[in-house]
């Protein structure tokens, strides 16, 4: 199993609030991606704050119980996201510099022995599976546009052109109640997981992402091509 991550700061943004983790804990490969906003260069990374809390939950759970199952680990992810939300809301309330701080976050843990996995997310960071040349989104998103998609008001093909695709309906911080998308499942040999912050789809479609991967020798090369294409635009968001 191989994990690779890279982040691109938006050209018109003073600080990159995105954050990622690629780590191995016991039997598990743990991946986290977070899209933070509301901070500046004088503050700690907004995406790093909830990521660290969730990582603490996962690390403690795996090290204390090496045979923990993905289904059990999914519960730890959910607990970690709730704890991160409470911490960010506290920070929103006690420090005026963080009054508008919020983050989307997605986390994934894969057993290196069984290829079974669990993932959980809040906000609009995407977890997608690329299998046999097809993309499938694994998590529910918490945006105004995704609510329209779930209600059948728009089609999947039209989701990325919606003006309210960036309007999150649940996030870590600012919101008293959060929604969490959490699932467990299995991967197959040759599967590729793409986890992305919202900025990746500012100028790209899933079809563009598939094209970058299909034309590359490795997923790493494909991801680099994706970010190169984004950087060709006057990108106004951080992309990870």
FIKOLZA-1660 file (N, C-alpha, C; in steps of 0.1 Angstrom, whole numbers, plus 5000, padded with zeros to 4 digits):
% residues 240
   i   px   py   pz ch aa at
   1 5008 4988 5000  A  X  N
   1 5000 5000 5000  A  X CA
   1 5009 5012 5000  A  X  C
   2 5005 5022 4992  A  X  N
   2 5013 5034 4991  A  X CA
   2 5004 5047 4992  A  X  C
   3 5009 5056 5000  A  X  N
   3 5001 5069 5002  A  X CA
   3 5010 5081 4998  A  X  C
   4 5003 5090 4992  A  X  N
   4 5010 5102 4987  A  X CA
   4 5001 5114 4988  A  X  C
   5 5006 5126 4993  A  X  N
   5 4998 5138 4994  A  X CA
   5 5006 5150 4991  A  X  C
   6 4999 5160 4986  A  X  N
   6 5005 5172 4982  A  X CA
   6 4995 5184 4983  A  X  C
   7 5000 5196 4986  A  X  N
   7 4990 5207 4988  A  X CA
   7 4995 5219 4980  A  X  C
   8 4986 5226 4974  A  X  N
   8 4989 5238 4966  A  X CA
   8 4982 5250 4972  A  X  C
   9 4989 5260 4975  A  X  N
   9 4983 5272 4981  A  X CA
   9 4977 5281 4970  A  X  C
  10 4965 5285 4972  A  X  N
  10 4958 5294 4962  A  X CA
  10 4967 5307 4960  A  X  C
  11 4967 5311 4947  A  X  N
  11 4975 5323 4944  A  X CA
  11 4971 5336 4951  A  X  C
  12 4958 5337 4953  A  X  N
  12 4953 5349 4959  A  X CA
  12 4950 5348 4974  A  X  C
  13 4956 5338 4981  A  X  N
  13 4953 5335 4995  A  X CA
  13 4966 5336 5002  A  X  C
  14 4966 5343 5014  A  X  N
  14 4978 5346 5022  A  X CA
  14 4983 5333 5029  A  X  C
  15 4975 5324 5032  A  X  N
  15 4979 5312 5040  A  X CA
  15 4972 5300 5035  A  X  C
  16 4978 5289 5035  A  X  N
  16 4972 5276 5031  A  X CA
  16 4966 5270 5044  A  X  C
  17 4953 5270 5045  A  X  N
  17 4946 5264 5056  A  X CA
  17 4944 5250 5055  A  X  C
  18 4947 5244 5044  A  X  N
  18 4946 5229 5042  A  X CA
  18 4957 5222 5050  A  X  C
  19 4954 5209 5053  A  X  N
  19 4963 5201 5061  A  X CA
  19 4961 5186 5057  A  X  C
  20 4972 5178 5057  A  X  N
  20 4970 5164 5055  A  X CA
  20 4979 5156 5064  A  X  C
  21 4975 5143 5065  A  X  N
  21 4982 5134 5073  A  X CA
  21 4983 5121 5065  A  X  C
  22 4995 5115 5063  A  X  N
  22 4997 5102 5058  A  X CA
  22 5006 5095 5068  A  X  C
  23 5001 5085 5075  A  X  N
  23 5008 5079 5086  A  X CA
  23 5005 5064 5087  A  X  C
  24 5013 5056 5093  A  X  N
  24 5011 5042 5096  A  X CA
  24 5011 5040 5111  A  X  C
  25 5000 5034 5116  A  X  N
  25 4999 5031 5130  A  X CA
  25 4995 5017 5131  A  X  C
  26 5004 5009 5137  A  X  N
  26 5001 4995 5138  A  X CA
  26 4999 4989 5124  A  X  C
  27 4987 4982 5123  A  X  N
  27 4983 4976 5110  A  X CA
  27 4977 4985 5100  A  X  C
  28 4975 4998 5104  A  X  N
  28 4966 5007 5096  A  X CA
  28 4974 5018 5090  A  X  C
  29 4971 5020 5077  A  X  N
  29 4975 5033 5071  A  X CA
  29 4964 5043 5073  A  X  C
  30 4968 5054 5079  A  X  N
  30 4958 5065 5083  A  X CA
  30 4960 5077 5074  A  X  C
  31 4949 5081 5068  A  X  N
  31 4950 5093 5059  A  X CA
  31 4939 5103 5064  A  X  C
  32 4943 5116 5065  A  X  N
  32 4934 5126 5069  A  X CA
  32 4937 5138 5060  A  X  C
  33 4926 5145 5056  A  X  N
  33 4927 5157 5048  A  X CA
  33 4917 5167 5054  A  X  C
  34 4921 5179 5055  A  X  N
  34 4913 5190 5061  A  X CA
  34 4914 5203 5053  A  X  C
  35 4903 5209 5052  A  X  N
  35 4902 5222 5045  A  X CA
  35 4898 5233 5055  A  X  C
  36 4907 5241 5060  A  X  N
  36 4904 5251 5070  A  X CA
  36 4903 5265 5064  A  X  C
  37 4894 5273 5070  A  X  N
  37 4893 5286 5065  A  X CA
  37 4890 5295 5078  A  X  C
  38 4893 5308 5076  A  X  N
  38 4891 5318 5087  A  X CA
  38 4903 5322 5094  A  X  C
  39 4915 5316 5091  A  X  N
  39 4927 5319 5097  A  X CA
  39 4936 5328 5089  A  X  C
  40 4948 5332 5094  A  X  N
  40 4958 5339 5087  A  X CA
  40 4971 5335 5091  A  X  C
  41 4982 5341 5086  A  X  N
  41 4995 5336 5088  A  X CA
  41 5000 5338 5102  A  X  C
  42 4993 5345 5110  A  X  N
  42 4997 5347 5124  A  X CA
  42 4991 5336 5134  A  X  C
  43 4982 5328 5128  A  X  N
  43 4975 5318 5136  A  X CA
  43 4979 5304 5133  A  X  C
  44 4976 5295 5141  A  X  N
  44 4979 5281 5138  A  X CA
  44 4970 5276 5127  A  X  C
  45 4975 5266 5119  A  X  N
  45 4968 5261 5108  A  X CA
  45 4954 5256 5112  A  X  C
  46 4944 5262 5105  A  X  N
  46 4930 5258 5109  A  X CA
  46 4927 5243 5106  A  X  C
  47 4933 5238 5095  A  X  N
  47 4930 5224 5091  A  X CA
  47 4938 5215 5101  A  X  C
  48 4949 5219 5106  A  X  N
  48 4957 5211 5114  A  X CA
  48 4951 5208 5128  A  X  C
  49 4943 5218 5133  A  X  N
  49 4937 5217 5146  A  X CA
  49 4928 5205 5148  A  X  C
  50 4918 5203 5139  A  X  N
  50 4909 5191 5141  A  X CA
  50 4916 5179 5137  A  X  C
  51 4926 5180 5127  A  X  N
  51 4933 5168 5123  A  X CA
  51 4941 5162 5134  A  X  C
  52 4947 5170 5142  A  X  N
  52 4955 5165 5153  A  X CA
  52 4946 5158 5164  A  X  C
  53 4934 5163 5166  A  X  N
  53 4925 5157 5176  A  X CA
  53 4921 5144 5171  A  X  C
  54 4917 5143 5159  A  X  N
  54 4912 5130 5153  A  X CA
  54 4924 5120 5153  A  X  C
  55 4935 5125 5150  A  X  N
  55 4947 5116 5149  A  X CA
  55 4950 5110 5163  A  X  C
  56 4948 5118 5174  A  X  N
  56 4951 5114 5187  A  X CA
  56 4941 5102 5191  A  X  C
  57 4928 5104 5187  A  X  N
  57 4918 5093 5189  A  X CA
  57 4922 5080 5182  A  X  C
  58 4926 5081 5170  A  X  N
  58 4929 5069 5162  A  X CA
  58 4942 5063 5167  A  X  C
  59 4952 5071 5170  A  X  N
  59 4964 5065 5175  A  X CA
  59 4962 5058 5188  A  X  C
  60 4955 5064 5197  A  X  N
  60 4953 5057 5210  A  X CA
  60 4945 5045 5208  A  X  C
  61 4934 5045 5200  A  X  N
  61 4926 5033 5198  A  X CA
  61 4934 5021 5192  A  X  C
  62 4942 5024 5182  A  X  N
  62 4950 5014 5175  A  X CA
  62 4961 5008 5184  A  X  C
  63 4968 5017 5191  A  X  N
  63 4979 5012 5200  A  X CA
  63 4974 5005 5212  A  X  C
  64 4962 5009 5217  A  X  N
  64 4957 5002 5229  A  X CA
  64 4950 4989 5225  A  X  C
  65 4946 4987 5213  A  X  N
  65 4939 4975 5208  A  X CA
  65 4944 4972 5194  A  X  C
  66 4956 4966 5192  A  X  N
  66 4961 4963 5179  A  X CA
  66 4952 4956 5170  A  X  C
  67 4943 4947 5175  A  X  N
  67 4934 4940 5166  A  X CA
  67 4921 4947 5164  A  X  C
  68 4920 4960 5167  A  X  N
  68 4908 4967 5165  A  X CA
  68 4903 4966 5150  A  X  C
  69 4890 4964 5149  A  X  N
  69 4884 4963 5135  A  X CA
  69 4881 4976 5129  A  X  C
  70 4880 4977 5116  A  X  N
  70 4876 4990 5109  A  X CA
  70 4863 4995 5114  A  X  C
  71 4854 4986 5117  A  X  N
  71 4841 4990 5122  A  X CA
  71 4842 4997 5136  A  X  C
  72 4850 4991 5144  A  X  N
  72 4853 4998 5157  A  X CA
  72 4860 5011 5155  A  X  C
  73 4870 5011 5146  A  X  N
  73 4878 5023 5144  A  X CA
  73 4869 5034 5138  A  X  C
  74 4858 5031 5131  A  X  N
  74 4849 5041 5126  A  X CA
  74 4843 5048 5137  A  X  C
  75 4839 5041 5148  A  X  N
  75 4834 5048 5160  A  X CA
  75 4844 5058 5166  A  X  C
  76 4856 5054 5166  A  X  N
  76 4867 5063 5171  A  X CA
  76 4868 5076 5163  A  X  C
  77 4867 5074 5149  A  X  N
  77 4867 5085 5141  A  X CA
  77 4856 5095 5144  A  X  C
  78 4844 5089 5145  A  X  N
  78 4832 5098 5148  A  X CA
  78 4834 5105 5162  A  X  C
  79 4839 5098 5172  A  X  N
  79 4841 5104 5185  A  X CA
  79 4852 5115 5183  A  X  C
  80 4862 5113 5175  A  X  N
  80 4873 5123 5173  A  X CA
  80 4867 5135 5166  A  X  C
  81 4858 5133 5157  A  X  N
  81 4853 5145 5149  A  X CA
  81 4844 5153 5159  A  X  C
  82 4836 5146 5167  A  X  N
  82 4828 5154 5177  A  X CA
  82 4837 5162 5187  A  X  C
  83 4848 5156 5191  A  X  N
  83 4857 5162 5200  A  X CA
  83 4864 5174 5193  A  X  C
  84 4867 5172 5181  A  X  N
  84 4873 5183 5173  A  X CA
  84 4863 5195 5171  A  X  C
  85 4851 5191 5169  A  X  N
  85 4841 5202 5167  A  X CA
  85 4839 5210 5180  A  X  C
  86 4838 5203 5191  A  X  N
  86 4837 5210 5204  A  X CA
  86 4849 5219 5206  A  X  C
  87 4861 5214 5204  A  X  N
  87 4873 5222 5206  A  X CA
  87 4873 5235 5197  A  X  C
  88 4869 5233 5184  A  X  N
  88 4869 5244 5175  A  X CA
  88 4858 5255 5179  A  X  C
  89 4847 5250 5184  A  X  N
  89 4836 5259 5188  A  X CA
  89 4840 5267 5200  A  X  C
  90 4848 5260 5209  A  X  N
  90 4853 5267 5221  A  X CA
  90 4863 5278 5217  A  X  C
  91 4871 5274 5207  A  X  N
  91 4881 5284 5202  A  X CA
  91 4874 5296 5195  A  X  C
  92 4863 5293 5188  A  X  N
  92 4855 5303 5182  A  X CA
  92 4850 5313 5192  A  X  C
  93 4846 5308 5204  A  X  N
  93 4840 5316 5214  A  X CA
  93 4850 5324 5223  A  X  C
  94 4862 5319 5225  A  X  N
  94 4870 5325 5235  A  X CA
  94 4881 5334 5229  A  X  C
  95 4884 5332 5216  A  X  N
  95 4894 5340 5210  A  X CA
  95 4889 5347 5197  A  X  C
  96 4887 5360 5197  A  X  N
  96 4881 5367 5186  A  X CA
  96 4889 5365 5173  A  X  C
  97 4902 5361 5173  A  X  N
  97 4909 5359 5161  A  X CA
  97 4904 5346 5154  A  X  C
  98 4898 5337 5161  A  X  N
  98 4893 5325 5155  A  X CA
  98 4878 5325 5154  A  X  C
  99 4872 5337 5155  A  X  N
  99 4857 5337 5155  A  X CA
  99 4851 5332 5142  A  X  C
 100 4857 5333 5131  A  X  N
 100 4852 5328 5118  A  X CA
 100 4858 5315 5113  A  X  C
 101 4866 5308 5122  A  X  N
 101 4874 5297 5118  A  X CA
 101 4865 5284 5117  A  X  C
 102 4866 5276 5107  A  X  N
 102 4859 5264 5105  A  X CA
 102 4867 5255 5096  A  X  C
 103 4863 5242 5096  A  X  N
 103 4871 5233 5087  A  X CA
 103 4862 5222 5083  A  X  C
 104 4865 5217 5070  A  X  N
 104 4860 5204 5066  A  X CA
 104 4871 5194 5068  A  X  C
 105 4867 5181 5071  A  X  N
 105 4877 5171 5073  A  X CA
 105 4872 5158 5069  A  X  C
 106 4881 5150 5063  A  X  N
 106 4878 5136 5060  A  X CA
 106 4890 5127 5065  A  X  C
 107 4887 5116 5071  A  X  N
 107 4897 5107 5076  A  X CA
 107 4894 5092 5071  A  X  C
 108 4905 5085 5069  A  X  N
 108 4904 5071 5063  A  X CA
 108 4914 5063 5070  A  X  C
 109 4910 5051 5073  A  X  N
 109 4920 5041 5079  A  X CA
 109 4918 5028 5072  A  X  C
 110 4930 5022 5067  A  X  N
 110 4929 5010 5059  A  X CA
 110 4938 5000 5065  A  X  C
 111 4933 4988 5068  A  X  N
 111 4941 4977 5073  A  X CA
 111 4951 4972 5062  A  X  C
 112 4964 4972 5065  A  X  N
 112 4974 4967 5055  A  X CA
 112 4973 4952 5053  A  X  C
 113 4967 4945 5062  A  X  N
 113 4966 4930 5061  A  X CA
 113 4954 4926 5054  A  X  C
 114 4942 4932 5057  A  X  N
 114 4929 4927 5052  A  X CA
 114 4924 4936 5041  A  X  C
 115 4929 4948 5039  A  X  N
 115 4924 4958 5030  A  X CA
 115 4910 4963 5034  A  X  C
 116 4905 4960 5046  A  X  N
 116 4893 4965 5051  A  X CA
 116 4895 4980 5055  A  X  C
 117 4885 4988 5055  A  X  N
 117 4887 5002 5058  A  X CA
 117 4875 5008 5065  A  X  C
 118 4878 5020 5070  A  X  N
 118 4867 5028 5076  A  X CA
 118 4870 5043 5073  A  X  C
 119 4860 5050 5071  A  X  N
 119 4862 5065 5068  A  X CA
 119 4851 5073 5074  A  X  C
 120 4854 5085 5078  A  X  N
 120 4844 5094 5083  A  X CA
 120 4847 5109 5079  A  X  C
 121 4837 5117 5077  A  X  N
 121 4840 5130 5072  A  X CA
 121 4829 5140 5076  A  X  C
 122 4833 5153 5077  A  X  N
 122 4824 5164 5079  A  X CA
 122 4827 5175 5070  A  X  C
 123 4817 5180 5063  A  X  N
 123 4819 5191 5054  A  X CA
 123 4820 5187 5039  A  X  C
 124 4829 5193 5032  A  X  N
 124 4830 5190 5017  A  X CA
 124 4843 5184 5012  A  X  C
 125 4851 5179 5021  A  X  N
 125 4863 5171 5016  A  X CA
 125 4858 5158 5011  A  X  C
 126 4863 5154 4999  A  X  N
 126 4858 5142 4992  A  X CA
 126 4867 5130 4994  A  X  C
 127 4860 5118 4995  A  X  N
 127 4867 5106 4995  A  X CA
 127 4862 5098 4983  A  X  C
 128 4870 5096 4973  A  X  N
 128 4866 5089 4960  A  X CA
 128 4874 5077 4958  A  X  C
 129 4867 5067 4952  A  X  N
 129 4874 5054 4948  A  X CA
 129 4875 5054 4933  A  X  C
 130 4887 5051 4928  A  X  N
 130 4889 5049 4914  A  X CA
 130 4892 5035 4912  A  X  C
 131 4882 5028 4906  A  X  N
 131 4883 5014 4904  A  X CA
 131 4879 5010 4889  A  X  C
 132 4888 5003 4882  A  X  N
 132 4885 4999 4868  A  X CA
 132 4881 5011 4860  A  X  C
 133 4888 5022 4861  A  X  N
 133 4885 5034 4853  A  X CA
 133 4873 5042 4856  A  X  C
 134 4867 5039 4868  A  X  N
 134 4855 5046 4872  A  X CA
 134 4857 5053 4886  A  X  C
 135 4851 5065 4887  A  X  N
 135 4851 5072 4900  A  X CA
 135 4838 5069 4907  A  X  C
 136 4839 5066 4920  A  X  N
 136 4827 5066 4929  A  X CA
 136 4830 5073 4942  A  X  C
 137 4821 5083 4945  A  X  N
 137 4823 5090 4958  A  X CA
 137 4819 5081 4969  A  X  C
 138 4827 5080 4980  A  X  N
 138 4824 5071 4991  A  X CA
 138 4817 5078 5002  A  X  C
 139 4818 5091 5003  A  X  N
 139 4812 5098 5015  A  X CA
 139 4801 5108 5010  A  X  C
 140 4792 5110 5020  A  X  N
 140 4782 5121 5017  A  X CA
 140 4789 5134 5021  A  X  C
 141 4786 5144 5012  A  X  N
 141 4791 5158 5015  A  X CA
 141 4780 5166 5022  A  X  C
 142 4785 5176 5029  A  X  N
 142 4776 5185 5036  A  X CA
 142 4776 5199 5030  A  X  C
 143 4770 5200 5019  A  X  N
 143 4769 5213 5012  A  X CA
 143 4755 5215 5008  A  X  C
 144 4751 5228 5005  A  X  N
 144 4738 5231 5000  A  X CA
 144 4735 5224 4987  A  X  C
 145 4745 5223 4978  A  X  N
 145 4744 5217 4965  A  X CA
 145 4742 5202 4967  A  X  C
 146 4749 5195 4976  A  X  N
 146 4747 5181 4978  A  X CA
 146 4733 5177 4983  A  X  C
 147 4728 5186 4991  A  X  N
 147 4714 5184 4996  A  X CA
 147 4704 5184 4984  A  X  C
 148 4707 5193 4974  A  X  N
 148 4699 5192 4962  A  X CA
 148 4700 5179 4955  A  X  C
 149 4713 5175 4954  A  X  N
 149 4716 5162 4947  A  X CA
 149 4708 5150 4954  A  X  C
 150 4709 5150 4967  A  X  N
 150 4702 5139 4974  A  X CA
 150 4687 5139 4973  A  X  C
 151 4681 5151 4971  A  X  N
 151 4667 5153 4969  A  X CA
 151 4663 5151 4954  A  X  C
 152 4673 5149 4945  A  X  N
 152 4670 5147 4931  A  X CA
 152 4667 5160 4924  A  X  C
 153 4671 5171 4929  A  X  N
 153 4668 5184 4923  A  X CA
 153 4679 5187 4912  A  X  C
 154 4691 5181 4914  A  X  N
 154 4701 5182 4903  A  X CA
 154 4707 5168 4901  A  X  C
 155 4714 5166 4890  A  X  N
 155 4721 5154 4887  A  X CA
 155 4735 5154 4891  A  X  C
 156 4741 5142 4893  A  X  N
 156 4755 5141 4897  A  X CA
 156 4764 5149 4888  A  X  C
 157 4761 5148 4875  A  X  N
 157 4770 5154 4865  A  X CA
 157 4769 5169 4866  A  X  C
 158 4759 5175 4873  A  X  N
 158 4758 5189 4874  A  X CA
 158 4763 5195 4887  A  X  C
 159 4767 5185 4896  A  X  N
 159 4770 5190 4910  A  X CA
 159 4781 5200 4910  A  X  C
 160 4792 5197 4902  A  X  N
 160 4804 5206 4904  A  X CA
 160 4802 5220 4897  A  X  C
 161 4791 5222 4890  A  X  N
 161 4789 5235 4884  A  X CA
 161 4779 5243 4893  A  X  C
 162 4775 5238 4904  A  X  N
 162 4765 5245 4913  A  X CA
 162 4772 5257 4920  A  X  C
 163 4766 5269 4921  A  X  N
 163 4772 5280 4928  A  X CA
 163 4773 5278 4943  A  X  C
 164 4764 5269 4948  A  X  N
 164 4764 5267 4963  A  X CA
 164 4771 5254 4967  A  X  C
 165 4780 5249 4958  A  X  N
 165 4788 5237 4961  A  X CA
 165 4797 5240 4972  A  X  C
 166 4802 5253 4974  A  X  N
 166 4811 5256 4984  A  X CA
 166 4804 5260 4998  A  X  C
 167 4791 5260 4998  A  X  N
 167 4783 5265 5010  A  X CA
 167 4781 5252 5018  A  X  C
 168 4790 5251 5029  A  X  N
 168 4789 5239 5037  A  X CA
 168 4777 5240 5047  A  X  C
 169 4771 5229 5049  A  X  N
 169 4759 5229 5059  A  X CA
 169 4764 5222 5072  A  X  C
 170 4776 5217 5073  A  X  N
 170 4781 5211 5085  A  X CA
 170 4796 5212 5084  A  X  C
 171 4802 5216 5095  A  X  N
 171 4817 5218 5096  A  X CA
 171 4822 5217 5110  A  X  C
 172 4835 5216 5111  A  X  N
 172 4842 5216 5124  A  X CA
 172 4844 5230 5129  A  X  C
 173 4836 5235 5138  A  X  N
 173 4836 5249 5142  A  X CA
 173 4824 5256 5137  A  X  C
 174 4821 5267 5144  A  X  N
 174 4810 5276 5141  A  X CA
 174 4796 5270 5143  A  X  C
 175 4794 5257 5140  A  X  N
 175 4781 5251 5140  A  X CA
 175 4779 5243 5153  A  X  C
 176 4768 5245 5160  A  X  N
 176 4765 5238 5172  A  X CA
 176 4763 5223 5170  A  X  C
 177 4756 5220 5159  A  X  N
 177 4753 5206 5155  A  X CA
 177 4760 5202 5142  A  X  C
 178 4767 5190 5142  A  X  N
 178 4774 5186 5131  A  X CA
 178 4768 5173 5125  A  X  C
 179 4769 5171 5112  A  X  N
 179 4766 5159 5106  A  X CA
 179 4779 5152 5102  A  X  C
 180 4778 5139 5104  A  X  N
 180 4790 5131 5101  A  X CA
 180 4787 5119 5091  A  X  C
 181 4794 5118 5081  A  X  N
 181 4793 5107 5071  A  X CA
 181 4803 5097 5075  A  X  C
 182 4799 5084 5079  A  X  N
 182 4808 5074 5084  A  X CA
 182 4804 5061 5078  A  X  C
 183 4814 5053 5073  A  X  N
 183 4812 5040 5066  A  X CA
 183 4824 5031 5068  A  X  C
 184 4821 5018 5067  A  X  N
 184 4832 5008 5066  A  X CA
 184 4830 5000 5054  A  X  C
 185 4841 4994 5049  A  X  N
 185 4841 4986 5037  A  X CA
 185 4854 4980 5034  A  X  C
 186 4856 4975 5021  A  X  N
 186 4868 4968 5017  A  X CA
 186 4873 4974 5004  A  X  C
 187 4886 4973 5003  A  X  N
 187 4893 4977 4990  A  X CA
 187 4897 4964 4983  A  X  C
 188 4900 4966 4970  A  X  N
 188 4905 4955 4962  A  X CA
 188 4919 4958 4957  A  X  C
 189 4926 4948 4953  A  X  N
 189 4940 4951 4947  A  X CA
 189 4938 4960 4935  A  X  C
 190 4947 4970 4934  A  X  N
 190 4946 4980 4923  A  X CA
 190 4937 4992 4925  A  X  C
 191 4930 4992 4936  A  X  N
 191 4921 5003 4939  A  X CA
 191 4930 5016 4942  A  X  C
 192 4924 5027 4938  A  X  N
 192 4931 5040 4942  A  X CA
 192 4921 5049 4949  A  X  C
 193 4924 5054 4961  A  X  N
 193 4916 5063 4968  A  X CA
 193 4921 5077 4966  A  X  C
 194 4912 5086 4962  A  X  N
 194 4916 5100 4961  A  X CA
 194 4908 5108 4971  A  X  C
 195 4915 5115 4980  A  X  N
 195 4909 5123 4990  A  X CA
 195 4913 5138 4986  A  X  C
 196 4903 5146 4986  A  X  N
 196 4906 5160 4981  A  X CA
 196 4899 5171 4989  A  X  C
 197 4905 5182 4990  A  X  N
 197 4899 5194 4995  A  X CA
 197 4891 5200 4984  A  X  C
 198 4882 5210 4988  A  X  N
 198 4873 5216 4979  A  X CA
 198 4879 5223 4967  A  X  C
 199 4891 5228 4969  A  X  N
 199 4898 5236 4959  A  X CA
 199 4902 5228 4946  A  X  C
 200 4903 5214 4948  A  X  N
 200 4906 5206 4936  A  X CA
 200 4896 5207 4925  A  X  C
 201 4883 5208 4929  A  X  N
 201 4872 5208 4920  A  X CA
 201 4868 5223 4916  A  X  C
 202 4876 5232 4920  A  X  N
 202 4873 5246 4916  A  X CA
 202 4874 5248 4901  A  X  C
 203 4884 5241 4895  A  X  N
 203 4886 5242 4881  A  X CA
 203 4886 5229 4874  A  X  C
 204 4884 5218 4881  A  X  N
 204 4885 5205 4875  A  X CA
 204 4871 5198 4878  A  X  C
 205 4869 5188 4870  A  X  N
 205 4857 5179 4872  A  X CA
 205 4863 5165 4875  A  X  C
 206 4854 5156 4880  A  X  N
 206 4859 5142 4882  A  X CA
 206 4865 5136 4869  A  X  C
 207 4859 5140 4858  A  X  N
 207 4864 5135 4845  A  X CA
 207 4878 5140 4842  A  X  C
 208 4881 5152 4846  A  X  N
 208 4895 5157 4845  A  X CA
 208 4905 5149 4854  A  X  C
 209 4900 5146 4866  A  X  N
 209 4908 5139 4875  A  X CA
 209 4911 5125 4869  A  X  C
 210 4901 5118 4864  A  X  N
 210 4903 5105 4858  A  X CA
 210 4912 5106 4847  A  X  C
 211 4911 5116 4838  A  X  N
 211 4920 5118 4827  A  X CA
 211 4935 5119 4831  A  X  C
 212 4937 5127 4842  A  X  N
 212 4951 5128 4847  A  X CA
 212 4956 5115 4852  A  X  C
 213 4948 5107 4859  A  X  N
 213 4953 5094 4864  A  X CA
 213 4955 5084 4853  A  X  C
 214 4945 5084 4843  A  X  N
 214 4946 5075 4832  A  X CA
 214 4958 5077 4823  A  X  C
 215 4963 5090 4822  A  X  N
 215 4974 5093 4813  A  X CA
 215 4987 5092 4821  A  X  C
 216 4987 5088 4833  A  X  N
 216 4999 5088 4841  A  X CA
 216 5004 5073 4844  A  X  C
 217 5017 5072 4846  A  X  N
 217 5022 5058 4849  A  X CA
 217 5019 5054 4863  A  X  C
 218 5018 5064 4872  A  X  N
 218 5015 5061 4886  A  X CA
 218 5005 5071 4892  A  X  C
 219 4998 5067 4903  A  X  N
 219 4989 5077 4909  A  X CA
 219 4996 5090 4914  A  X  C
 220 5008 5088 4918  A  X  N
 220 5016 5100 4922  A  X CA
 220 5018 5110 4911  A  X  C
 221 5022 5105 4899  A  X  N
 221 5023 5113 4888  A  X CA
 221 5010 5119 4884  A  X  C
 222 4999 5112 4885  A  X  N
 222 4986 5117 4882  A  X CA
 222 4982 5128 4891  A  X  C
 223 4985 5127 4904  A  X  N
 223 4981 5138 4913  A  X CA
 223 4989 5150 4911  A  X  C
 224 5002 5148 4907  A  X  N
 224 5010 5160 4904  A  X CA
 224 5005 5167 4892  A  X  C
 225 5000 5160 4882  A  X  N
 225 4994 5166 4870  A  X CA
 225 4982 5174 4873  A  X  C
 226 4974 5168 4882  A  X  N
 226 4962 5175 4886  A  X CA
 226 4965 5189 4892  A  X  C
 227 4974 5189 4901  A  X  N
 227 4978 5202 4907  A  X CA
 227 4984 5211 4898  A  X  C
 228 4992 5206 4888  A  X  N
 228 4998 5215 4878  A  X CA
 228 4987 5221 4869  A  X  C
 229 4977 5214 4866  A  X  N
 229 4966 5219 4858  A  X CA
 229 4958 5230 4866  A  X  C
 230 4956 5228 4879  A  X  N
 230 4949 5238 4888  A  X CA
 230 4958 5250 4888  A  X  C
 231 4971 5249 4889  A  X  N
 231 4980 5260 4891  A  X CA
 231 4980 5269 4878  A  X  C
 232 4976 5263 4867  A  X  N
 232 4976 5270 4854  A  X CA
 232 4965 5281 4854  A  X  C
 233 4955 5278 4863  A  X  N
 233 4944 5288 4864  A  X CA
 233 4948 5299 4875  A  X  C
 234 4940 5309 4875  A  X  N
 234 4942 5319 4886  A  X CA
 234 4934 5314 4898  A  X  C
 235 4940 5303 4904  A  X  N
 235 4932 5295 4914  A  X CA
 235 4931 5304 4927  A  X  C
 236 4918 5304 4932  A  X  N
 236 4915 5312 4943  A  X CA
 236 4912 5304 4956  A  X  C
 237 4917 5291 4956  A  X  N
 237 4915 5283 4968  A  X CA
 237 4927 5274 4969  A  X  C
 238 4929 5270 4981  A  X  N
 238 4939 5260 4984  A  X CA
 238 4934 5246 4979  A  X  C
 239 4943 5238 4973  A  X  N
 239 4940 5225 4968  A  X CA
 239 4949 5214 4973  A  X  C
 240 4943 5204 4978  A  X  N
 240 4951 5193 4984  A  X CA
 240 4946 5180 4980  A  X  C
% end
